Amino acid sequence: MRVKLDKESDALYVRIDESEIVESEEVEPGIILDFSADGRVVGMYWG
């Protein structure tokens, strides 16, 4: 797992595993989930 904090933009990204990201979806304003080919969440962005 990797965590990145961007203090300038006040954003946080958490990468759960290194699977290829095939789709991203904004599920709430400012919250984006990254999905693998088998539909698992592999990354999350809050900003």
N, CA, C and O atoms as a MOPAC input file, in Angstrom:
PM7 MOZYME 1SCF
protein

 N      0.85900 1    -1.16800 1     0.00000 1
 C      0.00000 1     0.00000 1     0.00000 1
 C      0.90900 1     1.23500 1     0.00000 1
 O      1.92800 1     1.28400 1     0.68900 1
 N      0.50500 1     2.22100 1    -0.79100 1
 C      1.21000 1     3.50300 1    -0.84400 1
 C      0.23200 1     4.61100 1    -0.49800 1
 O     -0.94500 1     4.55100 1    -0.85400 1
 N      0.72900 1     5.61800 1     0.19600 1
 C     -0.08700 1     6.77300 1     0.54600 1
 C      0.66500 1     8.01900 1     0.11900 1
 O      1.84800 1     8.17700 1     0.41800 1
 N     -0.04000 1     8.91600 1    -0.59300 1
 C      0.55700 1    10.18200 1    -1.01800 1
 C     -0.32200 1    11.31900 1    -0.53300 1
 O     -1.53600 1    11.31000 1    -0.73500 1
 N      0.29500 1    12.29000 1     0.10200 1
 C     -0.40400 1    13.47900 1     0.56800 1
 C      0.15700 1    14.67600 1    -0.17500 1
 O      1.36100 1    14.92900 1    -0.13100 1
 N     -0.70500 1    15.41300 1    -0.85400 1
 C     -0.30600 1    16.63300 1    -1.55000 1
 C     -0.82100 1    17.81500 1    -0.73500 1
 O     -2.00200 1    18.15800 1    -0.80000 1
 N      0.06800 1    18.42700 1     0.02600 1
 C     -0.33600 1    19.51700 1     0.91100 1
 C     -0.78600 1    20.74800 1     0.13000 1
 O     -1.66700 1    21.48100 1     0.57900 1
 N     -0.18300 1    20.97900 1    -1.04000 1
 C     -0.57200 1    22.14000 1    -1.85600 1
 C     -2.02500 1    22.08000 1    -2.28100 1
 O     -2.74700 1    23.07400 1    -2.18600 1
 N     -2.45800 1    20.91700 1    -2.75100 1
 C     -3.83600 1    20.78300 1    -3.22700 1
 C     -4.76100 1    20.19200 1    -2.16200 1
 O     -5.95300 1    20.00400 1    -2.40600 1
 N     -4.20900 1    19.89700 1    -0.97800 1
 C     -4.98300 1    19.31500 1     0.11700 1
 C     -5.69800 1    18.04400 1    -0.35200 1
 O     -6.90900 1    17.89700 1    -0.18900 1
 N     -4.91300 1    17.12500 1    -0.94300 1
 C     -5.46400 1    15.89000 1    -1.49400 1
 C     -4.68800 1    14.69200 1    -0.95400 1
 O     -3.50000 1    14.79200 1    -0.64800 1
 N     -5.37300 1    13.57000 1    -0.84400 1
 C     -4.77400 1    12.32900 1    -0.37400 1
 C     -5.08100 1    11.23100 1    -1.38500 1
 O     -6.21000 1    11.11200 1    -1.86100 1
 N     -4.04900 1    10.41400 1    -1.71500 1
 C     -4.24900 1     9.26600 1    -2.59200 1
 C     -3.71500 1     8.02800 1    -1.89000 1
 O     -2.57800 1     8.01500 1    -1.41900 1
 N     -4.54200 1     6.98500 1    -1.82100 1
 C     -4.14600 1     5.70900 1    -1.23100 1
 C     -4.22200 1     4.66000 1    -2.32500 1
 O     -5.27700 1     4.44700 1    -2.92200 1
 N     -3.09300 1     4.00200 1    -2.58700 1
 C     -3.03500 1     2.92700 1    -3.57700 1
 C     -2.97900 1     1.60700 1    -2.82300 1
 O     -1.98900 1     1.32500 1    -2.14700 1
 N     -4.01800 1     0.80000 1    -2.92600 1
 C     -4.14100 1    -0.42500 1    -2.15300 1
 C     -3.27400 1    -1.54100 1    -2.71400 1
 O     -2.60700 1    -2.24700 1    -1.95800 1
 N     -3.27700 1    -1.70900 1    -4.02800 1
 C     -2.35500 1    -2.66500 1    -4.65100 1
 C     -1.95900 1    -2.15100 1    -6.02400 1
 O     -2.48800 1    -1.14600 1    -6.49900 1
 N     -1.02900 1    -2.84700 1    -6.65600 1
 C     -0.43700 1    -2.36000 1    -7.90300 1
 C     -1.09700 1    -2.92400 1    -9.15900 1
 O     -0.50300 1    -2.87400 1   -10.23600 1
 N     -2.30000 1    -3.45300 1    -9.04500 1
 C     -3.02900 1    -3.91700 1   -10.22800 1
 C     -3.25000 1    -2.75200 1   -11.18300 1
 O     -3.31500 1    -1.59500 1   -10.76900 1
 N     -3.36300 1    -3.07300 1   -12.45900 1
 C     -3.62100 1    -2.04800 1   -13.46400 1
 C     -4.98400 1    -1.40100 1   -13.21200 1
 O     -5.96700 1    -2.08900 1   -12.93600 1
 N     -5.02800 1    -0.08400 1   -13.31100 1
 C     -6.28100 1     0.64800 1   -13.17800 1
 C     -6.95000 1     0.68600 1   -14.54800 1
 O     -6.37500 1     1.18400 1   -15.51500 1
 N     -8.17300 1     0.15400 1   -14.62300 1
 C     -8.87900 1     0.13600 1   -15.90500 1
 C    -10.06700 1     1.09500 1   -15.92100 1
 O    -10.60200 1     1.41100 1   -16.98400 1
 N    -10.47600 1     1.55600 1   -14.74100 1
 C    -11.61400 1     2.46700 1   -14.66600 1
 C    -11.50700 1     3.28600 1   -13.38600 1
 O    -11.04000 1     2.80000 1   -12.35500 1
 N    -11.94700 1     4.53400 1   -13.47100 1
 C    -12.03800 1     5.40300 1   -12.30000 1
 C    -13.43400 1     6.00200 1   -12.26700 1
 O    -14.02500 1     6.29700 1   -13.30500 1
 N    -13.95100 1     6.17600 1   -11.05400 1
 C    -15.29800 1     6.71600 1   -10.91500 1
 C    -15.34400 1     7.68500 1    -9.74100 1
 O    -14.87800 1     7.37100 1    -8.64500 1
 N    -15.91200 1     8.86800 1    -9.98100 1
 C    -16.12500 1     9.82200 1    -8.90500 1
 C    -17.42100 1     9.42300 1    -8.21000 1
 O    -18.50700 1     9.58100 1    -8.76900 1
 N    -17.30400 1     8.90800 1    -6.99800 1
 C    -18.46800 1     8.38100 1    -6.28100 1
 C    -19.15500 1     9.44200 1    -5.43700 1
 O    -20.33800 1     9.30400 1    -5.12600 1
 N    -18.46000 1    10.47000 1    -5.06900 1
 C    -18.95800 1    11.64500 1    -4.35400 1
 C    -18.09500 1    12.80600 1    -4.83700 1
 O    -16.98400 1    12.57900 1    -5.31700 1
 N    -18.56900 1    14.02700 1    -4.72600 1
 C    -17.71500 1    15.14700 1    -5.14000 1
 C    -16.36900 1    15.11200 1    -4.40100 1
 O    -16.32400 1    15.15100 1    -3.17100 1
 N    -15.28600 1    15.03900 1    -5.16500 1
 C    -13.94300 1    15.02400 1    -4.59900 1
 C    -13.43700 1    13.67100 1    -4.15200 1
 O    -12.33500 1    13.57700 1    -3.61200 1
 N    -14.22600 1    12.59800 1    -4.36600 1
 C    -13.80000 1    11.24600 1    -3.99800 1
 C    -13.83100 1    10.36900 1    -5.24100 1
 O    -14.88800 1    10.14400 1    -5.83100 1
 N    -12.66400 1     9.87900 1    -5.62900 1
 C    -12.53500 1     9.06700 1    -6.84100 1
 C    -11.98400 1     7.69800 1    -6.46200 1
 O    -11.00000 1     7.59700 1    -5.72900 1
 N    -12.62600 1     6.64700 1    -6.96600 1
 C    -12.15900 1     5.27800 1    -6.76700 1
 C    -11.57700 1     4.76100 1    -8.07300 1
 O    -12.14500 1     4.98100 1    -9.14300 1
 N    -10.44100 1     4.07200 1    -7.98400 1
 C     -9.81200 1     3.41400 1    -9.12500 1
 C    -10.08600 1     1.92100 1    -9.02400 1
 O     -9.95100 1     1.33000 1    -7.95200 1
 N    -10.47200 1     1.31000 1   -10.14400 1
 C    -10.84300 1    -0.10000 1   -10.17000 1
 C     -9.91900 1    -0.90600 1   -11.07100 1
 O     -9.42800 1    -0.40300 1   -12.08200 1
 N     -9.68400 1    -2.17000 1   -10.69200 1
 C     -8.93200 1    -3.11500 1   -11.51700 1
 C     -9.88000 1    -3.77400 1   -12.51900 1
 O    -11.08400 1    -3.52000 1   -12.50600 1
 N     -9.32800 1    -4.61500 1   -13.38000 1
 C    -10.12900 1    -5.30300 1   -14.39600 1
 C    -11.18900 1    -6.20800 1   -13.78200 1
 O    -12.24300 1    -6.41800 1   -14.38300 1
 N    -10.92500 1    -6.74900 1   -12.59000 1
 C    -11.91800 1    -7.62900 1   -11.95900 1
 C    -12.84500 1    -6.88500 1   -11.00400 1
 O    -13.56000 1    -7.51100 1   -10.22100 1
 N    -12.83800 1    -5.55000 1   -11.06200 1
 C    -13.79800 1    -4.75100 1   -10.30700 1
 C    -13.40700 1    -4.40300 1    -8.88300 1
 O    -14.19700 1    -3.80900 1    -8.15000 1
 N    -12.18200 1    -4.76900 1    -8.48100 1
 C    -11.73500 1    -4.43200 1    -7.12400 1
 C    -11.25800 1    -2.98900 1    -7.06100 1
 O    -10.69700 1    -2.47300 1    -8.02800 1
 N    -11.48100 1    -2.33600 1    -5.92100 1
 C    -10.95100 1    -0.99400 1    -5.70000 1
 C     -9.46100 1    -1.13300 1    -5.41400 1
 O     -9.06300 1    -1.84800 1    -4.49400 1
 N     -8.63700 1    -0.44500 1    -6.20700 1
 C     -7.18700 1    -0.51700 1    -6.01300 1
 C     -6.59100 1     0.82800 1    -5.62700 1
 O     -5.41500 1     0.90200 1    -5.27000 1
 N     -7.38800 1     1.89600 1    -5.69500 1
 C     -6.91300 1     3.20500 1    -5.29700 1
 C     -8.06000 1     4.11700 1    -4.92700 1
 O     -9.17600 1     3.96900 1    -5.42500 1
 N     -7.77100 1     5.07500 1    -4.03500 1
 C     -8.79000 1     6.03000 1    -3.59200 1
 C     -8.16000 1     7.41100 1    -3.52300 1
 O     -7.03600 1     7.55900 1    -3.04400 1
 N     -8.87400 1     8.41600 1    -3.99800 1
 C     -8.40500 1     9.79200 1    -4.01400 1
 C     -9.43500 1    10.67000 1    -3.30000 1
 O    -10.62900 1    10.60400 1    -3.59100 1
 N     -8.96500 1    11.47700 1    -2.38200 1
 C     -9.80400 1    12.47200 1    -1.71400 1
 C     -9.15100 1    13.82300 1    -1.93600 1
 O     -7.97800 1    14.00500 1    -1.60900 1
 N     -9.87700 1    14.75100 1    -2.47300 1
 C     -9.26400 1    16.05500 1    -2.68700 1
 C    -10.23700 1    17.10300 1    -3.10100 1
 O     -9.85300 1    18.25200 1    -3.31500 1

